[in-house]
Structures are given as C-alpha cells and as structure tokens.
Amino acid sequence: MGQSARDRLAAASDELLAVRAADGDVDAFEVLARRHQRLMRAYAWRLTSSDADADDAVQNALVLAWQRLPTLREPAAVRGWLMRVVGRCATDMVRRRHPMDDIDVVSEPATADLQPDDRAELSGALGSLAEALETLPPTQRVCWVLREMGGESYRDIAEQLGTNVSTVRGALARARATLTTAMEGWR
Amino acid sequence: MTGPEEPAEQQLTPDPDRRRAERAEQRLRELGQQLLEHDERRSPDLAGVIEAVTGQIRREARAGRDVPMPGTDDVDRLVVTEGALRGRLREVADDVPGVVVARCAVQGDLDDPGARIGARLAISVAWSLRLSEVAGHVRERVRAELVAQTGRPPGEIDVEVLDLHAFGEQA
C-alpha cells in the first residue's frame, strides 16, 4: 500500500474500517485497534484494577474482535462494540481471580495496583471517585463499572457474572451507596 | 441498553428522598464517564500488544481457494491464492486517488484455469471527485491486476460506491 493510501485508511471512518476488517483486511483492523486501544485499556483497567490483567484483556479482546467482526450488525457502532468485547474479557479475568461468592459481601477493601501517579494527578471529585471505586469488593466494582461506564443492561451484567438480575441489582445498590457516601463532600 | 427490569432509573418520582437518590446516582454516572475519559487520555500505548495480535492474525489469515493459472498442468500447476489476490486488488484500487476500498471479492469459476475471472468491489470515494471517472479508474486497474496475477481473460468488474468521504477527516 502506498503512503497516501495508508493515510486515507488512517483517516477513514470507523464504519468503513469495520466493514473492511470484516472483509478480511488486517491493515484496516490494525487502524481500528490503534484508534480505540486507549478506551479499551482504560475500561479494562477500571474492571480489573491491574495493569497486567488490563493488557491481557485488551489482547484477548482484539483476537476475539477479529474473529467476530463479520457478525457485527452495525459497523458504525464498532467503538461501543469493542468496548463490550473487552468488558467481557476483563470480567472473565476478574471472575477467575475473585470467585463469585464475594458478590454479597458488603465491604471488603480490594487490593488494587493503583498507578502511583494516579491519585496525585486526579484531584477533586474524580480523585475521590477513583479512590472509592478501589475500596469496593471486586464484584461490586465490576457491576458498577459495567453499568455506569459501559452502559450494560442488568441482564447482560448478570449473564457475564453468571448470576441473576436481582443479585446484580443488590450489588449495584451497595456499590452506589458506598460511592455516594464517599462523594458526599463533592455534591 | 435499559431493559424492563430497571424501570426505576428512568422515572422521576415525587418522593424527595428518591429524587435525591436519583440525582446522586446521575451525578455518579456523569463522574464515571468523566473518569473513563480521563483514563483513556492517559492510558499507555499498547503498540506491542496490537502488533502481537495483528502479526498472529496475518500468519493465520485465510488463504482461501487456489486460483490456477492457464497453460500449466496438474503436476506443476501455478496458482495464486484467493486471499493474496484479494489483497493485491485492494492495494491497486486503494492507489487510485480518493478511493478507499471497503469490500473486495473475486468472482468467476476459480477452479477452471481457462475461465474468465472478475471482481466485485465496494468503495468509498472522496466527495469532490467524479464518481463515474473514479469507478472507471478502479475498474481498469483491477482488470489489469487480475490479468497480471492470474493470466486469465478478464470477466466482469463490478464497482459499487458505498459512500462519500471528506479526505483528511473521519467521515
């Protein structure tokens, strides 16, 4: 591919790239992956609280995305679709590390490998939220992040966690209560 | 995204406590989105991960069917694979100024070395260009490349313009 053709691919819409990648073109897939990697990584990190797991989740998600792209019905919505794919991969990792029996635990500080400069750089309400998220038990955090950052439905969250909707509703209510209390100073 | 199992989130209730709770929930949701945007901006570049995945994909990419060339017998038959051929056609069509290929397939009886071989392409074209002219250039280059790669007589080259894009912008 010539330089100008490469530039045009880099400037192409998500929709075009998704159609072309689904048609089997790896170059188009690579442009899509580069364009959305940071969102995928950020979401995976909030779900796993781990750099290594977030990187692995993105890697697994890209492999899966390549295989499943031909089934994507709305190529223009590929960004949200990639987010859902990486959300599933990250949730699987959390489930492997923290079996589901802790979903009903009210409060159990998580062991997060917070990036050292995270707290320093994040101040105000965002900093408080980031900190409070890390104090949630893993499954409560996962429920909240899937729901409020990923926009997933209760049913999809339940399915990903291998549980039922009322358990998810309970976990979300507890997560929201903890987070709201932590954020009281920022109303 | 919101299913029937979560109606409470979508309704405004007159109960002041409930309203307060909903406002707090909404505020949390907005902060969550802001936090994700902040995280996205400072996420590390995963170039190594992407290269590992695309490298693997390229090695495993489907070659597709064999396309035999005329004038060779079964014993030492020259073939080009369908996958490689589609890749070459994408490249030559992409090299037409203002064109980005979306889909590309070869058509015809691929197994018969004497049969005509054609192609079907869907392309996006820069909005300022004349569509018929651009499609004509694509057809010419694809036809020439098909002949060069397979040695077969050219068949139908169908070019469909999917959409128009503004060059230099994400359309």
Interface residues (C-beta under 8 A of the other chain):
Chain A: M1 G2 S4 A5 R8 L9 A11 A12 S13 D14 L16 V19 R20 D23 G24 D25 V26 F29 E30 A33 R34 Q37 R38 L39 R41 A42 Y43 W45 R46 D55 V58 Q59 L62 V63 W66 E121 L122 A125 L126 L129 A130 W144 V145 E148 M149 G151 E152 S153 Y154 R155 V165 R169 R176 L179 T180 M183 R187
Chain B: M1 T2 G3 E5 E6 A21 A24 E25 R27 L28 R29 L31 G32 Q33 Q34 L35 L36 H38 D39 E40 R41 R42 S43 P44 D45 L46 A47 V49 I50 A52 V53 T54 Q56 I57 R58 A61 R62 G83 R86 G87 R90 E91 D94 D95 P97 V99 V100 V101 A102 R103 C104 A105 A122 S124 L162 D163 H165 F167 G168 E169 Q170 A171
